Amino acid sequence: MRIAVFDYRVVTTNPSGSCHRAVLDGLCGEHDFTVYSAEFDNPCPERITWVRVPVPRRPQALLFVSYHLAAPLRYLLERARGRGRHDLVQMIESNLSFGDLSYVHFCHGAFLRRSPPRRAAVRAWLRWLDHRLHAAVEPWTFRRARRIVVPSEGLAQELRQEYPVTAGKLSVISNAVDAQRMEQPADFDRHAWRSSLGLRDGDIAVVFTALGHFERKGLPVLLQALGQVDDRFKLLVIGGQPSLVRAYQLEAARMGLDGKVSFVGMRDDIRPYLWSGDVFALPSTYEAFPLAALEAAAAGLPLLATKLHGLTDLLLEGGSGFVLEPTEASVAAALQRFGRLGEEERRAMGRSARAAAQLYGVDAFVASWRKLYAALAAERPHASPVAGLDRSRPDQDA
């Protein structure tokens, strides 16, 4: 099939974009892909066409609006040039006003209903506005889409409840992790890396990873909990744009956490930091399928996380980690509980986490998408190719 993929940023450092990239990399030899994005790390330039969509990348609310306007115009321009005729139009979430398949990693309507806006900095307000804009168009895009793909059954259930029109359209394809790439190599000098991070023998390094959205992912409550536990616990915060990192550095200093928190910032390769850690913490209030937790588990770190979509099989209480609530008291109790474990118990917990993560392999992920594309190809009309699936067929109406 000729497939158009519409996504803001199809790069390895973007969670949903990295999933799209894995699909493109695995199936570019079987389908003709064209990617409409602002940024694209093309795994196969000779097989995949990139149509750059010139939009600002920040703030997210501006990116959402500008992409909604610019992407269709680029699509129409490509069609006018005779290069924009596709059998399937695939989009990420509600980020396009048209499309046959929506790849959904977040239910903005459900999130807003559970998480009222807070009076906070401009950054938080802009993030709330981005959620509000997405939620406003979700009913429209989900009604038009023929198929909706989600990474977890929990998110599928949430979509059915929030938008009944999605029932019957949903397919679950779990996110993937390259477990072999995440495995700590035998020659990794863990002691040297820990020393470079200011970690001493006996310190318990708690790793927190996020590209952004520190509030939703639970960094504030993690910092609060860190102030309630003994000085063995040290927190490594990986990710975040410079302005966000600076704001949290000031907050950590205000809380008296100097010497207990290290802000690493954005890193192209987070593996050495995971291998240097002892446990991964994610007291998030909402996730569809947290890739950060999946990667941490694949790297051999036990998990301390809330009951999130996608972690049902990965996070086993007392086996691969501990389940917690996104509160200061619960996070502090989980840290203290982990701190009471012996070295061998911690290592065993890390091995269990890695074994669970290996079930989410890239090959299985790509195979699921191959099967889905085959089913969609079988459904489309055997006529001259058109842009998008033929919506004149009664059986394709939402």
VENMO-V629625 format. One record per residue. D_LAST is the distance of its C-alpha to the last C-alpha in Angstrom with 1 decimal. Layout:
BEGIN
d_last=D_LAST
d_last=D_LAST
END
This chain:
BEGIN
d_last=21.9
d_last=22.3
d_last=20.4
d_last=20.4
d_last=20.7
d_last=20.5
d_last=22.5
d_last=25.4
d_last=28.1
d_last=27.9
d_last=31.2
d_last=32.7
d_last=33.6
d_last=30.1
d_last=28.3
d_last=24.8
d_last=26.4
d_last=28.7
d_last=25.8
d_last=24.3
d_last=27.9
d_last=28.4
d_last=25.5
d_last=26.9
d_last=30.4
d_last=29.6
d_last=27.5
d_last=28.8
d_last=30.9
d_last=28.0
d_last=25.5
d_last=26.1
d_last=25.0
d_last=25.2
d_last=25.2
d_last=24.7
d_last=26.6
d_last=29.5
d_last=31.3
d_last=31.1
d_last=33.4
d_last=32.9
d_last=33.8
d_last=34.1
d_last=34.9
d_last=35.9
d_last=32.4
d_last=30.0
d_last=29.8
d_last=29.7
d_last=28.8
d_last=30.2
d_last=28.4
d_last=31.4
d_last=30.5
d_last=32.6
d_last=32.0
d_last=33.2
d_last=32.5
d_last=29.0
d_last=27.8
d_last=29.3
d_last=27.8
d_last=24.3
d_last=24.8
d_last=26.8
d_last=24.4
d_last=21.5
d_last=23.9
d_last=25.8
d_last=23.2
d_last=21.4
d_last=24.9
d_last=26.1
d_last=23.1
d_last=24.0
d_last=27.6
d_last=27.1
d_last=25.3
d_last=28.2
d_last=30.5
d_last=28.8
d_last=27.7
d_last=24.1
d_last=22.3
d_last=20.0
d_last=17.9
d_last=15.9
d_last=15.6
d_last=16.0
d_last=16.6
d_last=18.2
d_last=16.5
d_last=15.6
d_last=18.4
d_last=16.8
d_last=15.0
d_last=12.9
d_last=12.2
d_last=10.5
d_last=11.9
d_last=13.1
d_last=16.4
d_last=16.9
d_last=20.6
d_last=20.6
d_last=18.9
d_last=20.6
d_last=19.6
d_last=21.0
d_last=24.0
d_last=24.9
d_last=24.8
d_last=27.3
d_last=29.3
d_last=30.6
d_last=32.1
d_last=35.7
d_last=38.5
d_last=39.4
d_last=40.0
d_last=38.2
d_last=36.5
d_last=34.9
d_last=33.9
d_last=32.2
d_last=30.3
d_last=29.1
d_last=28.0
d_last=26.0
d_last=24.2
d_last=23.7
d_last=22.3
d_last=19.8
d_last=18.8
d_last=18.4
d_last=15.6
d_last=13.9
d_last=11.5
d_last=10.6
d_last=10.4
d_last=8.6
d_last=5.7
d_last=5.9
d_last=7.0
d_last=6.5
d_last=9.4
d_last=11.5
d_last=15.2
d_last=17.7
d_last=21.5
d_last=22.1
d_last=21.1
d_last=22.3
d_last=19.8
d_last=16.9
d_last=18.3
d_last=18.6
d_last=15.0
d_last=14.0
d_last=16.7
d_last=16.1
d_last=12.4
d_last=11.2
d_last=7.5
d_last=8.6
d_last=10.0
d_last=9.6
d_last=8.7
d_last=12.2
d_last=15.3
d_last=18.7
d_last=21.2
d_last=24.3
d_last=26.1
d_last=29.2
d_last=32.8
d_last=35.7
d_last=38.1
d_last=40.9
d_last=40.8
d_last=40.8
d_last=43.8
d_last=47.0
d_last=49.5
d_last=53.0
d_last=54.7
d_last=52.8
d_last=55.5
d_last=53.9
d_last=57.1
d_last=57.5
d_last=53.9
d_last=54.3
d_last=57.6
d_last=56.1
d_last=53.6
d_last=56.4
d_last=55.8
d_last=58.9
d_last=59.6
d_last=58.4
d_last=55.6
d_last=52.2
d_last=49.7
d_last=46.3
d_last=43.6
d_last=40.7
d_last=38.3
d_last=35.7
d_last=34.9
d_last=34.6
d_last=33.2
d_last=36.4
d_last=36.0
d_last=32.7
d_last=34.0
d_last=37.1
d_last=40.0
d_last=41.6
d_last=41.9
d_last=43.1
d_last=45.8
d_last=46.8
d_last=47.1
d_last=49.1
d_last=51.7
d_last=52.1
d_last=52.9
d_last=56.0
d_last=56.8
d_last=55.9
d_last=52.2
d_last=51.3
d_last=47.8
d_last=46.5
d_last=43.6
d_last=41.9
d_last=39.6
d_last=39.1
d_last=39.9
d_last=43.5
d_last=43.1
d_last=41.1
d_last=43.8
d_last=46.6
d_last=45.2
d_last=45.0
d_last=48.4
d_last=49.9
d_last=48.2
d_last=49.5
d_last=53.0
d_last=52.8
d_last=52.0
d_last=55.1
d_last=53.2
d_last=55.3
d_last=55.9
d_last=53.1
d_last=50.1
d_last=49.6
d_last=46.9
d_last=46.3
d_last=43.7
d_last=41.3
d_last=42.2
d_last=40.9
d_last=42.0
d_last=41.9
d_last=43.2
d_last=46.9
d_last=46.1
d_last=44.1
d_last=47.0
d_last=49.4
d_last=47.7
d_last=48.2
d_last=44.9
d_last=41.5
d_last=40.4
d_last=36.9
d_last=36.9
d_last=33.4
d_last=31.5
d_last=28.0
d_last=26.8
d_last=23.8
d_last=26.2
d_last=29.5
d_last=30.6
d_last=34.0
d_last=34.7
d_last=33.7
d_last=36.1
d_last=38.8
d_last=38.7
d_last=38.8
d_last=41.9
d_last=43.5
d_last=43.2
d_last=42.8
d_last=40.0
d_last=40.3
d_last=36.8
d_last=34.7
d_last=32.2
d_last=29.3
d_last=26.0
d_last=26.9
d_last=30.6
d_last=30.6
d_last=32.2
d_last=34.0
d_last=35.9
d_last=38.1
d_last=40.4
d_last=43.9
d_last=43.0
d_last=41.2
d_last=41.7
d_last=41.5
d_last=38.6
d_last=39.3
d_last=38.0
d_last=37.5
d_last=40.8
d_last=44.2
d_last=45.9
d_last=43.5
d_last=43.5
d_last=47.3
d_last=47.7
d_last=45.5
d_last=47.6
d_last=50.8
d_last=49.7
d_last=49.0
d_last=52.3
d_last=54.2
d_last=53.0
d_last=55.4
d_last=54.9
d_last=54.2
d_last=51.7
d_last=49.8
d_last=49.9
d_last=48.7
d_last=45.8
d_last=44.9
d_last=45.1
d_last=42.7
d_last=40.2
d_last=40.6
d_last=40.2
d_last=36.9
d_last=35.6
d_last=36.5
d_last=33.7
d_last=31.2
d_last=32.4
d_last=31.1
d_last=31.3
d_last=29.0
d_last=26.5
d_last=26.6
d_last=26.4
d_last=23.2
d_last=21.6
d_last=23.3
d_last=21.7
d_last=18.2
d_last=18.8
d_last=20.3
d_last=17.3
d_last=15.0
d_last=17.9
d_last=18.2
d_last=14.6
d_last=15.1
d_last=16.9
d_last=20.7
d_last=21.4
d_last=22.9
d_last=21.1
d_last=18.9
d_last=17.8
d_last=14.5
d_last=12.6
d_last=12.7
d_last=9.7
d_last=11.8
d_last=11.0
d_last=9.3
d_last=8.4
d_last=6.4
d_last=3.8
d_last=0.0
END
